[in-house]
């Protein structure tokens, strides 16, 4: 038996890729892409418009269950050079600004005690 060429398929066509793209952009606009934030201590401000911030985090050892302090140093973009050594600051993830800088200064939470 041969099929007629004029026969049409009654199944609905798949949605175009544009429809799925609009759904993704709506999710992004609703806050689906959150940026990471960290709070830490400024340990260096000798570079122009850049500060080095140390962020401490507590992790538990897998075998011995002892809590350890892990430190990560982030290079942070400080547009107005307002950070001083010893300040507690809030930083936010951003696009790459240089080879090492991927964070921006959001605000100074606490000034260093003089």
C-alpha positions in Angstrom: 0.0 0.0 0.0 1.3 3.4 -0.9 0.6 6.6 1.0 -0.9 9.6 -0.7 1.4 12.6 -0.9 -1.4 14.9 0.1 -1.8 13.3 3.5 -1.0 15.6 6.4 0.2 14.8 9.8 -2.3 16.0 12.4 0.2 16.0 15.3 1.0 19.6 16.6 4.3 21.0 15.5 7.0 21.6 18.1 7.3 25.1 19.5 9.9 27.2 17.8 13.1 27.9 19.6 12.1 31.5 20.1 9.3 30.5 22.5 11.7 28.7 24.7 14.1 31.7 24.6 11.4 34.0 25.8 10.7 31.8 28.8 14.4 31.8 29.8 14.6 35.6 29.6 11.4 35.8 31.7 13.1 33.6 34.4 16.2 35.8 34.3 14.1 39.0 34.7 12.3 37.4 37.7 15.6 37.0 39.5 16.8 33.6 38.4 20.4 34.8 37.9 21.5 35.9 41.4 25.0 37.2 42.0 27.1 35.8 44.9 27.9 38.1 47.8 30.6 37.7 50.4 31.7 39.7 53.4 35.3 39.9 54.4 38.2 41.9 55.7 40.4 44.2 53.6 44.0 43.1 53.9 45.6 45.3 51.2 44.7 48.5 49.3 48.1 49.4 47.7 46.8 49.0 44.2 44.9 51.7 42.4 41.1 51.0 42.4 41.8 47.5 43.8 41.6 46.0 47.2 42.4 42.5 48.5 39.7 41.1 50.7 40.1 37.9 52.8 36.9 35.9 53.3 36.9 33.3 56.1 34.6 30.3 56.0 34.3 27.4 58.5 34.3 23.8 57.1 34.0 20.6 58.9 36.7 17.9 58.3 35.1 14.9 56.7 36.8 12.2 58.8 37.7 13.9 62.1 34.7 16.3 62.3 36.9 19.2 63.5 35.9 22.6 62.2 38.6 24.3 60.2 38.9 27.9 59.0 39.5 28.3 55.3 40.6 31.7 53.8 40.1 32.9 50.3 41.6 36.1 49.0 39.6 38.0 46.4 40.8 41.0 44.4 38.0 43.5 44.5 37.3 46.5 42.3 37.1 49.7 44.5 36.3 52.5 42.1 36.7 55.4 44.6 39.6 53.9 46.6 37.5 54.1 49.8 38.7 50.8 51.4 41.2 51.0 54.2 43.1 48.0 55.7 41.0 46.4 58.4 37.6 47.5 57.0 34.8 44.9 56.9 33.2 45.0 53.5 30.5 43.4 51.4 31.6 42.3 47.9 29.5 41.1 44.9 30.4 38.9 42.0 30.8 40.6 38.7 32.0 40.1 35.1 35.8 39.8 34.8 37.4 43.2 35.2 41.0 42.0 34.8 43.0 38.8 34.9 42.3 38.4 38.7 39.4 40.8 39.5 35.9 39.3 39.4 34.4 41.0 42.4 33.1 44.6 43.1 32.9 46.5 46.3 29.2 46.8 47.3 29.6 48.7 50.6 31.8 49.2 53.6 30.0 47.5 56.5 32.4 48.6 59.3 35.4 50.9 59.3 38.7 49.9 60.8 39.4 51.0 64.4 42.2 53.5 64.5 
